[in-house]
Each structure stands twice: as C-alpha cells, then as structure tokens.
C-alpha cells in the first residue's frame, strides 16, 4: 500500500512539473501565433502581382540576352554598310537620313558625277564615229555603243533604283532573320565585305592614278594623238596646258567612279545571292532531316514542315524585291553581251579592227561576257538550290502523315512547282541551268553567222 501511495505522489508531482513547463512555453507560442495571424497574408491579388513582376523580370532578362547576342552577332545592316559607303562615293546611292544641306550637296555631287560620265561616253562616241566614217568600218562604233552605253545605263538606272528599293530590301531581310532565328554571324561577314571593298577601292584608284600619270607625262608615244581624237567638236586640247591636265583628271575620275560603281554593284549582287543561297541550303537540310525514316513523331513533322514552308515562302518574296533593284543591271548585261560578242567576232575575222581597237574591245568583250557568265552561273545555282526541297517532298509516303501535314506538303510543292524562283531578267525569264545552254549557243551562233 505504501509503495502504491508513493507512486501516486511521484506521478502527481511529475504532472504538476510538466504542466508548469507548459504554462511557461505555450503563452509565448500563443503570442507568436497571434502575431502571425495579425501579419498580412499573401492573398490572390498579391500573388498575381508577384507573378507579373517575375514575368516582367524574366522578359527583361530575355530581352537583355537577345540584345547582347544581337550585339555580338550584329545584324544585316552591318553587312551592307561598306557597300553603301562606296556606292555613295561613286554617286550611285543617295543618302536618306541626313540634314537638308548635306542632302543637297550629295545630290549635287551625284548629278555632277553622272554628267561627267555621260560627257566622257559621248566624247568617245563622237571620236569613234568619225574614225568609223573615215575608214568605212562601223563595227567599232557598234561594239563601243553596246559596251560602254550599256554599262553607263546600268549605273544611271541604279542611281534611281537603289534609293527606292535598297532600304526596303534590308528591312525585309532584317525582319526575316528576326522571325526565323538563324545562326548567322553578321559581324564576321561585315568584316569580310569591308576587306573586299577596301581592296577594290585601292586597286581601282591605283589603276586610275597610274593612267593619269602616264597621260600627263606622255610616256606613251601616241598619247597626244590619242587625246586629240577624243575631244568633241574639233576643239583640240594641247598637251601640257591647264585644260589638258583638267580634262585628263576629270575623265580619269569619271571612269574610276564608273568602274568602281559597276564592280560594287556586282559585289552587292553576289553577296545578296550568297545570303539567299545559305538560307535555302539550311531549309533544304532541315527538310531532309525532318523526312528521315526514323522521325515518326507526326506532330513534330507537321510543325517543322509548316515552319519551313513559311520560311521558304518569305525568302522567295524577298527575292522578288531584290529583282526590283537589279532589274536594269542584269537585263542590260544580257542584252548587250551577245551583240557585242557578235560584232567583235565579225570585226576580228574580217579585219575590220586594227590592233589597238581589237585589244581594247577584246578586253571589253572579255570583262562583259565574264560578268554575264558569272551572273548566269550564280543565278542558276540559286535557282537549283531554291527548288531542292521538291525532291525530298515527293518521296513522302502520303498514307503515313496526317491531314494537316498533307496540306502543308501540298502547299509547299505547289509553290516549288509554280513560277520559278530566282533572279529574273527584266521579268522575261528566270536565270536557271537552261539559261547557260541557251545563252552560250546564241553567242556562238551569232558570231559564226556574222563571220562567215
């Protein structure tokens, strides 16, 4: 009995101690719970505001990363800047965003350069015409007119076309690359274009300065007679006079700008076609990867083909704008190359050209036809690359794809089998592989007919 009473007493004492400890601790916890209850809770509005701020922060960080990547890779404007500077110097491309006074001065500069170039051509035309009448041979004048007038016409037409269409083309290309993200490092391309344009300017100016020095120092035995022949209206300028020096310098400057502008337009042509070719190559590669036998995901196939179709269509629309820029340049080269070749072949075979004229016209013929050949080959390569996805799309097994995928494939094939994609010549035909055979055959046949 005593042991049981002792246990009850110990139990009661322990219970009282525990209760006392609880009374000391629990009031503090109660106060904390009251404080937590009194503190403002995160309701739904606060949560939505917090999510909005987080989204804004993520968007701002994404924009910053996009800007940083864009600054690292540059944009399409950087690629065309060196070409624009040279075209402005040649008087072919007018400034667009500038002060009124600067714009007026540059417009006056372009007009003076254009007048000087036409004066040089007319001056030489009169001299060649007089020589042809006296000798009874009109092959020289026909060859000269077709060769020099075509080049000057292309440069003159480019003065008006570049201002209205070039910035639109660059804007469309910029929108294209922003819409269809591609791994193109424009800064590297811009550096390469800058190097090429610098070399071209240095070579052209060096050749012109050398020609001016040779003419002024009379290093050539017939320099004076050659200069007298090319002065219009019988007003001969005596060598060594101030008028003679000014004439040689102005004519040399005009020819330098004309030559530099022509080659710059060619670089502009090849650079833009190279950009198109790289994009079509990437589209063709992605189409080929999407249609591999191992790719069985129907939803991904549908999404990828539709995206590639839209990208291909956007790029083809930009080529149409590019054709608006070079419509005069490409067309006049095709129109003048064949007749010039025919007249020159006829003159060489029939002895209608002397050694001096023949050497000059052979050089002109070579450069003119070389330009046409390169333009034809490059345009044919672009045309073939733009239509390459058609080969892979025809191999699709229609029964294994969905209806939406079939619709995308049908639209893609309809565009590829429709009007040809590529560089058009005055909207008469598009340069393709057939053009190489047709133009080469026509030049040979014309020359043979006139020679025999």
C-alpha positions as CSV (number, residue, x, y, z in Angstrom):
1,X,0.0,0.0,0.0
2,X,2.7,2.4,0.9
3,X,4.5,1.7,-2.4
4,X,1.3,2.5,-4.4
5,X,0.8,5.7,-2.5
6,X,4.4,6.7,-3.1
7,X,4.0,6.1,-6.9
8,X,0.8,8.2,-6.9
9,X,2.6,11.1,-5.2
10,X,5.5,10.9,-7.6
11,X,3.1,10.8,-10.6
12,X,1.2,13.9,-9.3
13,X,4.5,15.8,-8.7
14,X,5.7,15.0,-12.3
15,X,2.4,16.0,-13.7
16,X,2.5,19.3,-12.0
17,X,6.0,20.0,-13.2
18,X,5.1,19.2,-16.8
19,X,2.0,21.5,-16.5
20,X,4.1,24.3,-15.1
21,X,6.6,23.9,-18.0
22,X,3.8,24.1,-20.5
23,X,2.4,27.2,-18.9
24,X,5.8,28.9,-19.4
25,X,6.2,27.9,-23.0
26,X,2.8,27.9,-24.5
27,X,1.9,31.6,-23.8
28,X,4.9,32.5,-26.0
29,X,3.7,30.3,-28.8
30,X,0.3,31.8,-28.5
31,X,1.7,35.3,-28.8
32,X,3.6,34.2,-31.9
33,X,0.5,32.7,-33.5
34,X,-1.4,35.9,-32.8
35,X,1.3,37.9,-34.5
36,X,1.3,35.6,-37.4
37,X,-2.5,35.9,-37.6
38,X,-2.2,39.7,-37.4
39,X,0.5,39.8,-40.2
40,X,-0.8,40.5,-43.8
41,X,-1.3,37.3,-45.7
42,X,-0.4,36.8,-49.4
43,X,-3.8,36.9,-51.0
44,X,-4.5,36.1,-54.6
45,X,-4.0,39.7,-55.8
46,X,-0.6,39.9,-54.2
47,X,0.3,36.5,-55.7
48,X,-0.8,37.7,-59.2
49,X,1.2,40.9,-58.8
50,X,4.2,38.9,-57.7
51,X,3.9,36.6,-60.7
52,X,3.5,39.6,-63.0
53,X,6.7,41.2,-61.7
54,X,8.5,37.8,-62.1
55,X,7.3,37.6,-65.7
56,X,8.4,41.2,-66.4
57,X,11.8,40.4,-64.9
58,X,12.1,37.2,-67.0
59,X,11.1,39.1,-70.1
60,X,13.5,41.9,-69.4
61,X,16.3,39.4,-68.8
62,X,15.4,37.7,-72.1
63,X,15.4,40.9,-74.0
64,X,18.8,41.8,-72.5
65,X,20.2,38.4,-73.5
66,X,18.7,38.8,-77.0
67,X,20.2,42.3,-77.3
68,X,23.6,41.0,-76.1
69,X,23.5,38.2,-78.6
70,X,22.4,40.6,-81.3
71,X,25.3,42.9,-80.4
72,X,27.7,40.0,-80.6
73,X,26.5,38.7,-84.0
74,X,25.4,42.1,-85.4
75,X,22.6,42.5,-88.0
76,X,22.1,42.6,-91.7
77,X,22.6,46.4,-91.8
78,X,26.3,45.9,-90.8
79,X,26.9,43.7,-93.9
80,X,25.7,46.3,-96.4
81,X,27.2,49.4,-94.8
82,X,30.6,49.1,-96.6
83,X,28.8,48.7,-100.0
84,X,26.6,51.7,-99.2
85,X,29.6,53.9,-98.5
86,X,31.3,53.0,-101.8
87,X,28.1,53.5,-103.8
88,X,27.6,56.9,-102.2
89,X,31.2,57.8,-103.1
90,X,30.5,56.7,-106.7
91,X,27.4,58.8,-106.9
92,X,25.1,55.9,-107.3
93,X,23.4,55.7,-103.9
94,X,21.9,58.9,-102.3
95,X,21.9,59.5,-98.6
96,X,18.5,59.1,-96.9
97,X,18.7,60.3,-93.3
98,X,20.7,63.5,-93.2
99,X,20.5,67.2,-92.9
100,X,18.9,69.2,-95.7
101,X,22.2,70.9,-96.6
102,X,24.2,67.7,-96.7
103,X,21.5,66.0,-98.7
104,X,21.5,68.8,-101.3
105,X,25.3,68.7,-101.5
106,X,25.4,65.0,-102.0
107,X,22.6,65.2,-104.7
108,X,24.6,67.9,-106.5
109,X,27.7,65.6,-106.3
110,X,25.8,62.7,-107.8
111,X,24.5,64.9,-110.6
112,X,28.0,66.2,-111.4
113,X,29.4,62.6,-111.5
114,X,26.6,61.4,-113.7
115,X,27.1,64.4,-116.1
116,X,30.8,63.8,-116.3
117,X,30.4,60.1,-117.0
118,X,27.9,60.8,-119.8
119,X,30.2,63.5,-121.2
120,X,33.1,61.0,-121.4
121,X,31.0,58.4,-123.2
122,X,29.6,61.0,-125.7
123,X,33.1,62.4,-126.3
124,X,34.5,59.0,-127.1
125,X,31.4,58.1,-129.2
126,X,32.0,61.2,-131.4
127,X,35.6,60.2,-132.0
128,X,34.9,56.6,-132.8
129,X,32.1,57.6,-135.1
130,X,34.4,60.0,-137.0
131,X,37.0,57.2,-137.3
132,X,34.4,54.7,-138.5
133,X,33.1,57.0,-141.2
134,X,36.6,57.8,-142.5
135,X,37.6,54.1,-142.6
136,X,34.3,52.8,-143.7
137,X,34.0,50.3,-140.8
138,X,31.1,50.6,-138.4
139,X,32.0,47.6,-136.3
140,X,34.0,49.7,-133.8
141,X,31.1,52.1,-133.2
142,X,28.5,49.4,-132.8
143,X,30.7,47.5,-130.4
144,X,31.5,50.7,-128.5
145,X,27.9,51.8,-128.2
146,X,26.7,48.5,-127.0
147,X,29.5,48.0,-124.5
148,X,30.0,51.5,-122.9
149,X,26.5,52.7,-123.2
150,X,25.1,49.6,-121.5
151,X,27.4,50.0,-118.6
152,X,26.6,53.7,-118.2
153,X,22.9,53.0,-118.5
154,X,23.1,50.4,-115.7
155,X,25.0,52.8,-113.4
156,X,22.5,55.6,-114.2
157,X,19.4,53.4,-113.6
158,X,21.0,52.2,-110.3
159,X,21.1,55.7,-109.0
160,X,17.3,55.9,-109.0
161,X,16.5,52.3,-108.1
162,X,18.8,51.9,-105.1
163,X,17.3,54.8,-103.3
164,X,13.7,53.5,-103.6
165,X,14.3,49.7,-103.1
166,X,17.5,49.0,-101.2
167,X,16.4,50.1,-97.7
168,X,13.2,48.1,-98.2
169,X,15.2,45.0,-99.1
170,X,17.4,45.4,-96.0
171,X,14.3,45.9,-93.8
172,X,12.7,42.7,-95.2
173,X,15.9,40.7,-94.6
174,X,16.2,42.0,-91.0
175,X,12.5,41.0,-90.3
176,X,13.2,37.6,-91.9
177,X,16.2,36.9,-89.6
178,X,14.3,38.1,-86.6
179,X,11.3,35.9,-87.4
180,X,13.3,32.8,-88.4
181,X,16.2,32.8,-85.9
182,X,19.3,31.6,-87.7
183,X,22.9,31.2,-86.5
184,X,24.4,33.8,-88.8
185,X,27.3,35.9,-87.6
186,X,26.8,39.1,-89.5
187,X,29.8,40.8,-87.9
188,X,32.2,38.4,-89.5
189,X,30.5,38.7,-92.8
190,X,30.6,42.5,-92.5
191,X,34.4,42.4,-91.8
192,X,35.0,40.3,-94.9
193,X,32.9,42.7,-97.0
194,X,34.9,45.6,-95.6
195,X,38.2,44.0,-96.6
196,X,36.9,43.2,-100.1
197,X,35.6,46.7,-100.7
198,X,38.8,48.3,-99.3
199,X,40.9,46.2,-101.8
200,X,38.6,47.1,-104.6
201,X,38.8,50.8,-103.9
202,X,42.6,50.7,-103.6
203,X,43.1,48.8,-106.8
204,X,40.7,51.0,-108.8
205,X,42.2,54.2,-107.6
206,X,45.7,53.0,-108.2
207,X,45.0,52.0,-111.8
208,X,43.3,55.3,-112.5
209,X,46.1,57.3,-110.9
210,X,48.6,55.3,-113.0
211,X,46.7,56.1,-116.1
212,X,46.5,59.8,-115.3
213,X,50.3,59.9,-114.7
214,X,51.0,58.1,-118.0
215,X,48.8,60.5,-119.9
216,X,50.3,63.6,-118.3
217,X,53.9,62.6,-118.6
218,X,53.5,61.4,-122.3
219,X,55.1,58.1,-121.5
220,X,53.1,56.6,-124.4
221,X,54.3,57.7,-127.9
222,X,50.7,58.3,-129.2
223,X,49.3,59.9,-126.0
224,X,48.8,63.3,-127.6
225,X,47.2,62.0,-130.7
226,X,45.0,59.7,-128.7
227,X,43.8,62.6,-126.6
228,X,43.1,64.8,-129.6
229,X,40.9,62.1,-131.1
230,X,38.6,62.0,-128.1
231,X,37.9,65.8,-127.8
232,X,34.5,66.6,-129.3
233,X,33.5,69.4,-131.8
234,X,37.1,69.6,-133.1
235,X,38.3,71.6,-130.0
236,X,41.7,70.0,-129.5
237,X,43.4,70.5,-126.2
238,X,47.2,70.8,-126.4
239,X,49.2,68.6,-124.1
240,X,50.8,70.4,-121.2
241,X,48.2,73.1,-120.8
242,X,45.9,73.6,-117.8
243,X,42.9,72.5,-119.8
244,X,44.6,69.3,-120.9
245,X,45.5,68.4,-117.2
246,X,42.0,69.2,-116.0
247,X,40.5,67.1,-118.8
248,X,42.7,64.1,-118.1
249,X,42.0,64.3,-114.3
250,X,38.2,64.7,-114.7
251,X,37.9,61.9,-117.3
252,X,40.1,59.6,-115.2
253,X,38.0,60.4,-112.1
254,X,34.7,59.7,-114.0
255,X,36.0,56.4,-115.3
256,X,37.2,55.4,-111.9
257,X,33.8,56.0,-110.3
258,X,32.0,54.3,-113.2
259,X,34.3,51.2,-112.9
260,X,34.2,51.2,-109.1
261,X,30.4,51.5,-109.1
262,X,30.0,48.7,-111.6
263,X,32.1,46.3,-109.6
264,X,30.5,47.3,-106.4
265,X,27.1,46.5,-107.8
266,X,28.4,43.1,-108.8
267,X,29.6,42.5,-105.2
268,X,26.2,43.6,-104.0
269,X,24.7,41.1,-106.4
270,X,26.9,38.2,-105.4
271,X,26.7,39.0,-101.6
272,X,22.9,39.0,-101.6
273,X,22.7,35.9,-103.6
274,X,25.1,34.2,-101.2
275,X,22.8,35.1,-98.3
276,X,19.8,33.7,-100.1
277,X,21.8,30.5,-101.1
278,X,22.9,29.9,-97.5
279,X,19.3,30.2,-96.2
280,X,17.9,27.9,-98.9
281,X,20.7,25.4,-98.1
282,X,19.6,25.5,-94.4
283,X,16.0,25.0,-95.4
284,X,16.8,22.0,-97.6
285,X,18.9,20.5,-94.9
286,X,16.1,20.8,-92.3
287,X,13.6,19.3,-94.7
288,X,15.8,16.4,-95.4
289,X,16.3,15.8,-91.6
290,X,12.6,16.1,-90.9
291,X,11.7,13.4,-93.5
292,X,14.2,10.8,-92.4
293,X,12.7,7.4,-91.9
294,X,13.5,7.4,-88.1
295,X,11.4,10.5,-87.4
296,X,8.0,9.1,-86.6
297,X,6.6,11.9,-84.5
298,X,3.6,13.2,-86.5
299,X,3.1,16.4,-84.5
300,X,6.7,17.5,-84.8
301,X,6.8,16.6,-88.5
302,X,3.7,18.8,-89.1
303,X,5.1,21.7,-87.2
304,X,8.6,21.6,-88.8
305,X,7.3,21.3,-92.4
306,X,4.8,24.1,-91.9
307,X,7.6,26.4,-90.4
308,X,10.0,25.5,-93.2
309,X,7.3,26.2,-95.8
310,X,6.6,29.6,-94.4
311,X,10.3,30.4,-94.2
312,X,10.9,29.3,-97.8
313,X,7.9,31.5,-98.9
314,X,9.2,34.5,-97.0
315,X,12.6,34.2,-98.6
316,X,11.1,33.8,-102.1
317,X,9.2,37.1,-101.6
318,X,12.4,38.9,-100.6
319,X,14.0,37.7,-103.8
320,X,11.2,39.5,-105.7
321,X,12.2,42.7,-104.0
322,X,15.8,42.0,-104.9
323,X,14.8,41.6,-108.6
324,X,13.3,45.1,-108.5
325,X,16.7,46.5,-107.6
326,X,18.8,44.8,-110.2
327,X,16.3,44.6,-113.0
328,X,18.1,47.2,-115.2
329,X,21.6,46.0,-114.3
330,X,21.1,42.3,-115.1
331,X,18.9,43.0,-118.1
332,X,21.3,45.4,-119.9
333,X,24.2,43.0,-119.5
334,X,22.2,40.2,-121.1
335,X,21.0,42.5,-123.9
336,X,24.5,43.8,-124.7
337,X,26.7,40.8,-124.3
338,X,25.5,38.8,-127.3
339,X,25.5,41.6,-129.9
340,X,28.8,42.9,-128.6
341,X,30.4,39.5,-129.0
342,X,28.9,39.1,-132.5
343,X,30.2,42.4,-133.7
344,X,33.7,41.8,-132.2
345,X,34.0,38.3,-133.7
346,X,32.9,39.7,-137.1
347,X,35.4,42.5,-136.9
348,X,38.3,40.2,-135.9
349,X,37.5,37.7,-138.7
350,X,37.1,40.3,-141.4
351,X,40.0,42.6,-140.5
352,X,37.7,45.5,-139.7
353,X,39.6,46.3,-136.4
354,X,43.1,47.4,-136.1
355,X,45.4,46.2,-133.4
356,X,44.7,49.0,-130.9
357,X,40.9,48.8,-131.3
358,X,41.0,45.0,-131.2
359,X,43.0,44.9,-128.0
360,X,40.6,47.4,-126.3
361,X,37.5,45.7,-127.5
362,X,38.8,42.2,-126.7
363,X,39.4,43.4,-123.1
364,X,35.9,44.9,-123.0
365,X,34.4,41.8,-124.5
366,X,36.2,39.6,-122.0
367,X,35.0,41.6,-119.0
368,X,31.5,42.0,-120.3
369,X,31.0,38.3,-121.1
370,X,32.8,37.2,-118.0
371,X,30.3,39.2,-116.0
372,X,27.4,37.6,-117.9
373,X,28.8,34.1,-117.4
374,X,29.3,34.6,-113.7
375,X,25.9,36.1,-113.2
376,X,24.3,33.2,-115.1
377,X,26.2,30.6,-113.2
378,X,25.4,32.2,-109.8
379,X,21.8,32.7,-110.7
380,X,21.5,29.1,-111.9
381,X,23.0,27.8,-108.6
382,X,20.5,29.9,-106.6
383,X,17.6,28.6,-108.7
384,X,18.6,25.0,-108.3
385,X,19.1,25.4,-104.5
386,X,15.7,27.1,-104.1
387,X,13.9,24.1,-105.7
388,X,15.9,21.3,-104.0
389,X,13.3,20.6,-101.3
390,X,10.9,19.4,-104.0
391,X,13.0,16.2,-104.5
392,X,12.6,15.2,-100.8
393,X,8.9,16.2,-100.5
394,X,8.0,13.9,-103.5
395,X,9.3,11.0,-101.5
396,X,6.9,11.4,-98.6
397,X,4.5,8.4,-98.1
398,X,1.2,10.2,-98.0
399,X,-0.7,7.4,-96.1
400,X,1.6,7.8,-93.1
401,X,1.1,11.5,-92.5
402,X,-1.8,13.5,-91.0
403,X,-4.2,15.7,-93.0
404,X,-2.6,18.9,-91.8
405,X,0.9,17.6,-92.8
406,X,-0.5,16.6,-96.2
407,X,-1.9,20.2,-96.6
408,X,1.5,21.7,-95.7
409,X,3.3,19.4,-98.1
410,X,0.8,20.2,-100.9
411,X,1.2,24.0,-100.4
412,X,5.0,23.6,-100.4
413,X,5.0,21.5,-103.6
414,X,2.6,23.9,-105.2
415,X,5.0,26.8,-104.6
416,X,8.0,24.9,-105.8
417,X,6.3,23.7,-109.0
418,X,4.8,27.2,-109.7
419,X,6.6,30.2,-111.1
420,X,10.4,29.6,-110.9
421,X,12.3,31.2,-108.0
422,X,15.4,33.1,-108.7
423,X,16.9,36.1,-110.5
424,X,14.8,37.4,-113.3
425,X,16.0,39.3,-116.4
426,X,13.5,42.1,-117.0
427,X,10.8,39.7,-115.9
428,X,11.1,37.8,-119.2
429,X,12.8,34.7,-117.8
430,X,14.4,33.5,-114.6
431,X,18.1,32.5,-114.7
432,X,18.4,28.7,-114.5
433,X,20.6,25.9,-115.8
434,X,18.8,26.2,-119.2
435,X,20.0,29.8,-119.5
436,X,23.6,28.7,-119.6
437,X,23.0,26.4,-122.6
438,X,20.7,28.9,-124.4
439,X,23.0,32.0,-124.0
440,X,26.2,30.1,-124.9
441,X,24.6,28.7,-128.0
442,X,23.3,32.0,-129.1
443,X,26.6,33.8,-128.7
444,X,28.4,31.2,-130.7
445,X,25.8,31.0,-133.5
446,X,25.7,34.8,-133.8
447,X,29.4,35.1,-134.1
448,X,29.7,32.3,-136.7
449,X,26.9,33.7,-138.9
450,X,28.5,37.2,-138.9
451,X,32.0,35.8,-139.6
452,X,31.1,33.5,-142.4
